Amino acid sequence: MAKNSKTGDSKRTGAVCDRSQTKNPVTGQWVKRDTKTGKFIDVKADGKPFKGVRKEKK
């Protein structure tokens, strides 16, 4: 997973590993997915993309 550089600075160093995200064309919500297994992990309810997770190319 992602690493934080200093304690208390609330900043992530690098992207979250082994995760990707894509936008569901039907619902318009962002879906996070495990790159190793391909299973969906989480759905973002507010319509904004996940922070620090790479986007899949179409």
Phi and psi restraints in degrees (range 20) as a CNS / XPLOR table:
assign (resid 1 and name C) (resid 2 and name N)
       (resid 2 and name CA) (resid 2 and name C) 1.0 -74.9 20.0 2
assign (resid 2 and name N) (resid 2 and name CA)
       (resid 2 and name C) (resid 3 and name N) 1.0 154.4 20.0 2
assign (resid 2 and name C) (resid 3 and name N)
       (resid 3 and name CA) (resid 3 and name C) 1.0 -112.5 20.0 2
assign (resid 3 and name N) (resid 3 and name CA)
       (resid 3 and name C) (resid 4 and name N) 1.0 149.9 20.0 2
assign (resid 3 and name C) (resid 4 and name N)
       (resid 4 and name CA) (resid 4 and name C) 1.0 -109.6 20.0 2
assign (resid 4 and name N) (resid 4 and name CA)
       (resid 4 and name C) (resid 5 and name N) 1.0 139.1 20.0 2
assign (resid 4 and name C) (resid 5 and name N)
       (resid 5 and name CA) (resid 5 and name C) 1.0 -75.0 20.0 2
assign (resid 5 and name N) (resid 5 and name CA)
       (resid 5 and name C) (resid 6 and name N) 1.0 -60.0 20.0 2
assign (resid 5 and name C) (resid 6 and name N)
       (resid 6 and name CA) (resid 6 and name C) 1.0 -116.7 20.0 2
assign (resid 6 and name N) (resid 6 and name CA)
       (resid 6 and name C) (resid 7 and name N) 1.0 151.1 20.0 2
assign (resid 6 and name C) (resid 7 and name N)
       (resid 7 and name CA) (resid 7 and name C) 1.0 -72.1 20.0 2
assign (resid 7 and name N) (resid 7 and name CA)
       (resid 7 and name C) (resid 8 and name N) 1.0 129.9 20.0 2
assign (resid 7 and name C) (resid 8 and name N)
       (resid 8 and name CA) (resid 8 and name C) 1.0 89.1 20.0 2
assign (resid 8 and name N) (resid 8 and name CA)
       (resid 8 and name C) (resid 9 and name N) 1.0 1.4 20.0 2
assign (resid 8 and name C) (resid 9 and name N)
       (resid 9 and name CA) (resid 9 and name C) 1.0 -92.4 20.0 2
assign (resid 9 and name N) (resid 9 and name CA)
       (resid 9 and name C) (resid 10 and name N) 1.0 -7.9 20.0 2
assign (resid 9 and name C) (resid 10 and name N)
       (resid 10 and name CA) (resid 10 and name C) 1.0 57.4 20.0 2
assign (resid 10 and name N) (resid 10 and name CA)
       (resid 10 and name C) (resid 11 and name N) 1.0 34.7 20.0 2
assign (resid 10 and name C) (resid 11 and name N)
       (resid 11 and name CA) (resid 11 and name C) 1.0 -122.6 20.0 2
assign (resid 11 and name N) (resid 11 and name CA)
       (resid 11 and name C) (resid 12 and name N) 1.0 140.3 20.0 2
assign (resid 11 and name C) (resid 12 and name N)
       (resid 12 and name CA) (resid 12 and name C) 1.0 -96.1 20.0 2
assign (resid 12 and name N) (resid 12 and name CA)
       (resid 12 and name C) (resid 13 and name N) 1.0 137.9 20.0 2
assign (resid 12 and name C) (resid 13 and name N)
       (resid 13 and name CA) (resid 13 and name C) 1.0 -100.8 20.0 2
assign (resid 13 and name N) (resid 13 and name CA)
       (resid 13 and name C) (resid 14 and name N) 1.0 110.3 20.0 2
assign (resid 13 and name C) (resid 14 and name N)
       (resid 14 and name CA) (resid 14 and name C) 1.0 84.7 20.0 2
assign (resid 14 and name N) (resid 14 and name CA)
       (resid 14 and name C) (resid 15 and name N) 1.0 178.0 20.0 2
assign (resid 14 and name C) (resid 15 and name N)
       (resid 15 and name CA) (resid 15 and name C) 1.0 -89.6 20.0 2
assign (resid 15 and name N) (resid 15 and name CA)
       (resid 15 and name C) (resid 16 and name N) 1.0 162.8 20.0 2
assign (resid 15 and name C) (resid 16 and name N)
       (resid 16 and name CA) (resid 16 and name C) 1.0 -71.1 20.0 2
assign (resid 16 and name N) (resid 16 and name CA)
       (resid 16 and name C) (resid 17 and name N) 1.0 127.5 20.0 2
assign (resid 16 and name C) (resid 17 and name N)
       (resid 17 and name CA) (resid 17 and name C) 1.0 -80.0 20.0 2
assign (resid 17 and name N) (resid 17 and name CA)
       (resid 17 and name C) (resid 18 and name N) 1.0 150.6 20.0 2
assign (resid 17 and name C) (resid 18 and name N)
       (resid 18 and name CA) (resid 18 and name C) 1.0 61.0 20.0 2
assign (resid 18 and name N) (resid 18 and name CA)
       (resid 18 and name C) (resid 19 and name N) 1.0 28.1 20.0 2
assign (resid 18 and name C) (resid 19 and name N)
       (resid 19 and name CA) (resid 19 and name C) 1.0 -135.7 20.0 2
assign (resid 19 and name N) (resid 19 and name CA)
       (resid 19 and name C) (resid 20 and name N) 1.0 150.4 20.0 2
assign (resid 19 and name C) (resid 20 and name N)
       (resid 20 and name CA) (resid 20 and name C) 1.0 -146.1 20.0 2
assign (resid 20 and name N) (resid 20 and name CA)
       (resid 20 and name C) (resid 21 and name N) 1.0 166.3 20.0 2
assign (resid 20 and name C) (resid 21 and name N)
       (resid 21 and name CA) (resid 21 and name C) 1.0 -137.4 20.0 2
assign (resid 21 and name N) (resid 21 and name CA)
       (resid 21 and name C) (resid 22 and name N) 1.0 152.3 20.0 2
assign (resid 21 and name C) (resid 22 and name N)
       (resid 22 and name CA) (resid 22 and name C) 1.0 -144.7 20.0 2
assign (resid 22 and name N) (resid 22 and name CA)
       (resid 22 and name C) (resid 23 and name N) 1.0 156.2 20.0 2
assign (resid 22 and name C) (resid 23 and name N)
       (resid 23 and name CA) (resid 23 and name C) 1.0 -94.8 20.0 2
assign (resid 23 and name N) (resid 23 and name CA)
       (resid 23 and name C) (resid 24 and name N) 1.0 130.0 20.0 2
assign (resid 23 and name C) (resid 24 and name N)
       (resid 24 and name CA) (resid 24 and name C) 1.0 -75.3 20.0 2
assign (resid 24 and name N) (resid 24 and name CA)
       (resid 24 and name C) (resid 25 and name N) 1.0 118.5 20.0 2
assign (resid 24 and name C) (resid 25 and name N)
       (resid 25 and name CA) (resid 25 and name C) 1.0 -69.6 20.0 2
assign (resid 25 and name N) (resid 25 and name CA)
       (resid 25 and name C) (resid 26 and name N) 1.0 -22.7 20.0 2
assign (resid 25 and name C) (resid 26 and name N)
       (resid 26 and name CA) (resid 26 and name C) 1.0 -79.4 20.0 2
assign (resid 26 and name N) (resid 26 and name CA)
       (resid 26 and name C) (resid 27 and name N) 1.0 -48.9 20.0 2
assign (resid 26 and name C) (resid 27 and name N)
       (resid 27 and name CA) (resid 27 and name C) 1.0 -94.5 20.0 2
assign (resid 27 and name N) (resid 27 and name CA)
       (resid 27 and name C) (resid 28 and name N) 1.0 -21.9 20.0 2
assign (resid 27 and name C) (resid 28 and name N)
       (resid 28 and name CA) (resid 28 and name C) 1.0 79.6 20.0 2
assign (resid 28 and name N) (resid 28 and name CA)
       (resid 28 and name C) (resid 29 and name N) 1.0 12.3 20.0 2
assign (resid 28 and name C) (resid 29 and name N)
       (resid 29 and name CA) (resid 29 and name C) 1.0 -101.8 20.0 2
assign (resid 29 and name N) (resid 29 and name CA)
       (resid 29 and name C) (resid 30 and name N) 1.0 155.4 20.0 2
assign (resid 29 and name C) (resid 30 and name N)
       (resid 30 and name CA) (resid 30 and name C) 1.0 -86.5 20.0 2
assign (resid 30 and name N) (resid 30 and name CA)
       (resid 30 and name C) (resid 31 and name N) 1.0 136.4 20.0 2
assign (resid 30 and name C) (resid 31 and name N)
       (resid 31 and name CA) (resid 31 and name C) 1.0 -119.0 20.0 2
assign (resid 31 and name N) (resid 31 and name CA)
       (resid 31 and name C) (resid 32 and name N) 1.0 128.1 20.0 2
assign (resid 31 and name C) (resid 32 and name N)
       (resid 32 and name CA) (resid 32 and name C) 1.0 -93.3 20.0 2
assign (resid 32 and name N) (resid 32 and name CA)
       (resid 32 and name C) (resid 33 and name N) 1.0 140.6 20.0 2
assign (resid 32 and name C) (resid 33 and name N)
       (resid 33 and name CA) (resid 33 and name C) 1.0 -139.4 20.0 2
assign (resid 33 and name N) (resid 33 and name CA)
       (resid 33 and name C) (resid 34 and name N) 1.0 146.6 20.0 2
assign (resid 33 and name C) (resid 34 and name N)
       (resid 34 and name CA) (resid 34 and name C) 1.0 -79.3 20.0 2
assign (resid 34 and name N) (resid 34 and name CA)
       (resid 34 and name C) (resid 35 and name N) 1.0 126.0 20.0 2
assign (resid 34 and name C) (resid 35 and name N)
       (resid 35 and name CA) (resid 35 and name C) 1.0 -76.0 20.0 2
assign (resid 35 and name N) (resid 35 and name CA)
       (resid 35 and name C) (resid 36 and name N) 1.0 -24.0 20.0 2
assign (resid 35 and name C) (resid 36 and name N)
       (resid 36 and name CA) (resid 36 and name C) 1.0 -75.6 20.0 2
assign (resid 36 and name N) (resid 36 and name CA)
       (resid 36 and name C) (resid 37 and name N) 1.0 -46.2 20.0 2
assign (resid 36 and name C) (resid 37 and name N)
       (resid 37 and name CA) (resid 37 and name C) 1.0 -99.2 20.0 2
assign (resid 37 and name N) (resid 37 and name CA)
       (resid 37 and name C) (resid 38 and name N) 1.0 -23.2 20.0 2
assign (resid 37 and name C) (resid 38 and name N)
       (resid 38 and name CA) (resid 38 and name C) 1.0 83.8 20.0 2
assign (resid 38 and name N) (resid 38 and name CA)
       (resid 38 and name C) (resid 39 and name N) 1.0 2.5 20.0 2
assign (resid 38 and name C) (resid 39 and name N)
       (resid 39 and name CA) (resid 39 and name C) 1.0 -78.8 20.0 2
assign (resid 39 and name N) (resid 39 and name CA)
       (resid 39 and name C) (resid 40 and name N) 1.0 147.1 20.0 2
assign (resid 39 and name C) (resid 40 and name N)
       (resid 40 and name CA) (resid 40 and name C) 1.0 -77.1 20.0 2
assign (resid 40 and name N) (resid 40 and name CA)
       (resid 40 and name C) (resid 41 and name N) 1.0 137.7 20.0 2
assign (resid 40 and name C) (resid 41 and name N)
       (resid 41 and name CA) (resid 41 and name C) 1.0 -105.1 20.0 2
assign (resid 41 and name N) (resid 41 and name CA)
       (resid 41 and name C) (resid 42 and name N) 1.0 -47.9 20.0 2
assign (resid 41 and name C) (resid 42 and name N)
       (resid 42 and name CA) (resid 42 and name C) 1.0 -152.4 20.0 2
assign (resid 42 and name N) (resid 42 and name CA)
       (resid 42 and name C) (resid 43 and name N) 1.0 157.5 20.0 2
assign (resid 42 and name C) (resid 43 and name N)
       (resid 43 and name CA) (resid 43 and name C) 1.0 -125.8 20.0 2
assign (resid 43 and name N) (resid 43 and name CA)
       (resid 43 and name C) (resid 44 and name N) 1.0 134.0 20.0 2
assign (resid 43 and name C) (resid 44 and name N)
       (resid 44 and name CA) (resid 44 and name C) 1.0 -88.4 20.0 2
assign (resid 44 and name N) (resid 44 and name CA)
       (resid 44 and name C) (resid 45 and name N) 1.0 124.8 20.0 2
assign (resid 44 and name C) (resid 45 and name N)
       (resid 45 and name CA) (resid 45 and name C) 1.0 -82.8 20.0 2
assign (resid 45 and name N) (resid 45 and name CA)
       (resid 45 and name C) (resid 46 and name N) 1.0 -24.5 20.0 2
assign (resid 45 and name C) (resid 46 and name N)
       (resid 46 and name CA) (resid 46 and name C) 1.0 -87.7 20.0 2
assign (resid 46 and name N) (resid 46 and name CA)
       (resid 46 and name C) (resid 47 and name N) 1.0 -2.7 20.0 2
assign (resid 46 and name C) (resid 47 and name N)
       (resid 47 and name CA) (resid 47 and name C) 1.0 87.2 20.0 2
assign (resid 47 and name N) (resid 47 and name CA)
       (resid 47 and name C) (resid 48 and name N) 1.0 -3.1 20.0 2
assign (resid 47 and name C) (resid 48 and name N)
       (resid 48 and name CA) (resid 48 and name C) 1.0 -95.0 20.0 2
assign (resid 48 and name N) (resid 48 and name CA)
       (resid 48 and name C) (resid 49 and name N) 1.0 149.7 20.0 2
assign (resid 48 and name C) (resid 49 and name N)
       (resid 49 and name CA) (resid 49 and name C) 1.0 -70.2 20.0 2
assign (resid 49 and name N) (resid 49 and name CA)
       (resid 49 and name C) (resid 50 and name N) 1.0 160.0 20.0 2
assign (resid 49 and name C) (resid 50 and name N)
       (resid 50 and name CA) (resid 50 and name C) 1.0 -68.5 20.0 2
assign (resid 50 and name N) (resid 50 and name CA)
       (resid 50 and name C) (resid 51 and name N) 1.0 147.7 20.0 2
assign (resid 50 and name C) (resid 51 and name N)
       (resid 51 and name CA) (resid 51 and name C) 1.0 -82.7 20.0 2
assign (resid 51 and name N) (resid 51 and name CA)
       (resid 51 and name C) (resid 52 and name N) 1.0 135.1 20.0 2
assign (resid 51 and name C) (resid 52 and name N)
       (resid 52 and name CA) (resid 52 and name C) 1.0 74.4 20.0 2
assign (resid 52 and name N) (resid 52 and name CA)
       (resid 52 and name C) (resid 53 and name N) 1.0 11.2 20.0 2
assign (resid 52 and name C) (resid 53 and name N)
       (resid 53 and name CA) (resid 53 and name C) 1.0 -113.5 20.0 2
assign (resid 53 and name N) (resid 53 and name CA)
       (resid 53 and name C) (resid 54 and name N) 1.0 130.4 20.0 2
assign (resid 53 and name C) (resid 54 and name N)
       (resid 54 and name CA) (resid 54 and name C) 1.0 -70.4 20.0 2
assign (resid 54 and name N) (resid 54 and name CA)
       (resid 54 and name C) (resid 55 and name N) 1.0 152.2 20.0 2
assign (resid 54 and name C) (resid 55 and name N)
       (resid 55 and name CA) (resid 55 and name C) 1.0 -94.4 20.0 2
assign (resid 55 and name N) (resid 55 and name CA)
       (resid 55 and name C) (resid 56 and name N) 1.0 141.5 20.0 2
assign (resid 55 and name C) (resid 56 and name N)
       (resid 56 and name CA) (resid 56 and name C) 1.0 -76.8 20.0 2
assign (resid 56 and name N) (resid 56 and name CA)
       (resid 56 and name C) (resid 57 and name N) 1.0 143.9 20.0 2
assign (resid 56 and name C) (resid 57 and name N)
       (resid 57 and name CA) (resid 57 and name C) 1.0 -88.0 20.0 2
assign (resid 57 and name N) (resid 57 and name CA)
       (resid 57 and name C) (resid 58 and name N) 1.0 145.9 20.0 2
